[in-house]
Amino acid sequence: ENYENILKKADENQLVTIVVQVSKELTDIYGKLAASYEQKEDQESINMALYYLEKCLDAAITGKDSEKEGLVCHKIGNIYVKKKEYEKALEYQMRNLQIAQKHDEVVLEIQGIIS
C-alpha cells in the first residue's frame, strides 16, 4: 500500500510538471498572437489583443510564472487605456505593481538584504 501511494504521488508530481511546462509554452504562443494585434488601433484588433492577453494571463498563472503574469497584466492595462476603460486599466496596472513588489522582496530576501 505504501508503494502504491508513492507511485500515485510521483504520477501527480509528473502531471503538475507537465501542466506547468505546457502552460509556459501556451503563454509564449498567446503572447505572440496578442503582439500581432497590440500595435494596431482598430477596435477589432484591440479586442483580439485583449482576448489573447487574457489567455496568456491564465496560462502564466497556471504555469506559476509570476514575472510573465505581471508583464501581461501591464499589457492588459495598456489595452484598457486604449479602450478608455481607465478603472480596469488601473486594476491591471496595480496588479502588475503588486506582483513586481512581491518579486523584488523575494529577490532581496534571496540576496540576504531583507529577512
C-alpha positions as CSV (number, residue, x, y, z in Angstrom):
1,E,0.0,0.0,0.0
2,N,2.8,2.4,0.8
3,Y,4.4,1.7,-2.6
4,E,1.1,2.5,-4.3
5,N,0.9,5.8,-2.5
6,I,4.5,6.7,-3.6
7,L,3.7,5.8,-7.2
8,K,0.5,7.9,-7.1
9,K,2.3,10.9,-5.7
10,A,5.1,10.5,-8.3
11,D,2.4,10.4,-11.1
12,E,0.7,13.5,-9.6
13,N,4.1,15.4,-9.5
14,Q,4.8,14.5,-13.1
15,L,1.4,15.7,-14.1
16,V,1.9,19.0,-12.3
17,T,5.3,19.4,-14.0
18,I,3.8,18.7,-17.4
19,V,0.9,21.1,-16.9
20,V,3.3,23.9,-15.8
21,Q,5.5,23.3,-18.8
22,V,2.6,23.3,-21.3
23,S,1.3,26.4,-19.7
24,K,4.6,28.2,-20.2
25,E,4.6,27.2,-23.8
26,L,0.9,28.4,-24.2
27,T,2.0,31.7,-22.5
28,D,4.5,32.3,-25.2
29,I,2.1,31.3,-28.0
30,Y,-0.7,33.6,-26.7
31,G,1.8,36.4,-26.1
32,K,2.9,36.2,-29.7
33,L,-0.6,36.2,-31.0
34,A,-1.5,39.2,-28.8
35,A,1.6,41.1,-30.0
36,S,0.4,40.7,-33.6
37,Y,-2.7,42.8,-32.7
38,E,-1.4,45.1,-29.9
39,Q,0.1,47.9,-32.1
40,K,-3.0,48.2,-34.2
41,E,-5.5,50.9,-33.4
42,D,-8.8,49.5,-34.8
43,Q,-11.3,48.2,-32.3
44,E,-11.3,44.6,-33.6
45,S,-7.5,44.3,-33.3
46,I,-7.6,45.8,-29.8
47,N,-10.3,43.3,-28.8
48,M,-8.2,40.4,-30.3
49,A,-5.1,41.6,-28.4
50,L,-7.1,41.6,-25.2
51,Y,-8.5,38.2,-25.9
52,Y,-5.1,36.6,-26.4
53,L,-3.6,38.5,-23.5
54,E,-6.3,37.2,-21.2
55,K,-5.5,33.7,-22.4
56,C,-1.8,34.4,-21.9
57,L,-2.5,35.6,-18.3
58,D,-4.4,32.4,-17.5
59,A,-1.5,30.3,-18.8
60,A,1.0,32.4,-16.9
61,I,-0.9,31.8,-13.7
62,T,-1.3,28.1,-14.3
63,G,2.4,27.9,-15.2
64,K,3.3,29.7,-12.0
65,D,5.3,32.4,-13.9
66,S,4.8,35.5,-11.8
67,E,7.1,37.6,-13.9
68,K,5.2,36.9,-17.0
69,E,1.9,37.4,-15.1
70,G,3.0,40.9,-14.1
71,L,4.1,41.7,-17.7
72,V,0.8,40.5,-19.1
73,C,-1.2,42.5,-16.5
74,H,0.7,45.6,-17.6
75,K,-0.1,44.9,-21.3
76,I,-3.8,44.3,-20.5
77,G,-3.8,47.6,-18.6
78,N,-2.4,49.3,-21.6
79,I,-5.1,47.8,-23.8
80,Y,-7.8,49.1,-21.4
81,V,-6.3,52.5,-21.7
82,K,-6.7,52.3,-25.5
83,K,-10.3,51.3,-24.9
84,K,-10.7,54.3,-22.5
85,E,-11.7,51.9,-19.7
86,Y,-9.5,53.6,-17.1
87,E,-10.7,51.8,-14.0
88,K,-9.9,48.4,-15.5
89,A,-6.6,49.7,-16.7
90,L,-5.7,50.8,-13.2
91,E,-6.8,47.5,-11.8
92,Y,-4.4,45.6,-14.0
93,Q,-1.6,48.1,-13.5
94,M,-2.0,47.8,-9.7
95,R,-1.9,44.0,-10.0
96,N,1.3,44.3,-12.0
97,L,2.8,46.6,-9.3
98,Q,1.8,44.1,-6.6
99,I,3.5,41.2,-8.4
100,A,6.6,43.3,-9.0
101,Q,6.8,44.3,-5.4
102,K,6.5,40.6,-4.3
103,H,9.1,39.6,-6.8
104,D,11.5,42.3,-5.6
105,E,11.0,41.2,-2.0
106,V,11.8,37.6,-2.9
107,V,14.9,38.7,-4.8
108,L,16.1,40.8,-1.9
109,E,15.4,38.0,0.6
110,I,17.4,35.6,-1.5
111,Q,20.3,38.1,-1.7
112,G,20.1,38.4,2.1
113,I,19.2,42.1,2.1
114,I,15.9,41.7,4.0
115,S,14.8,38.9,6.2
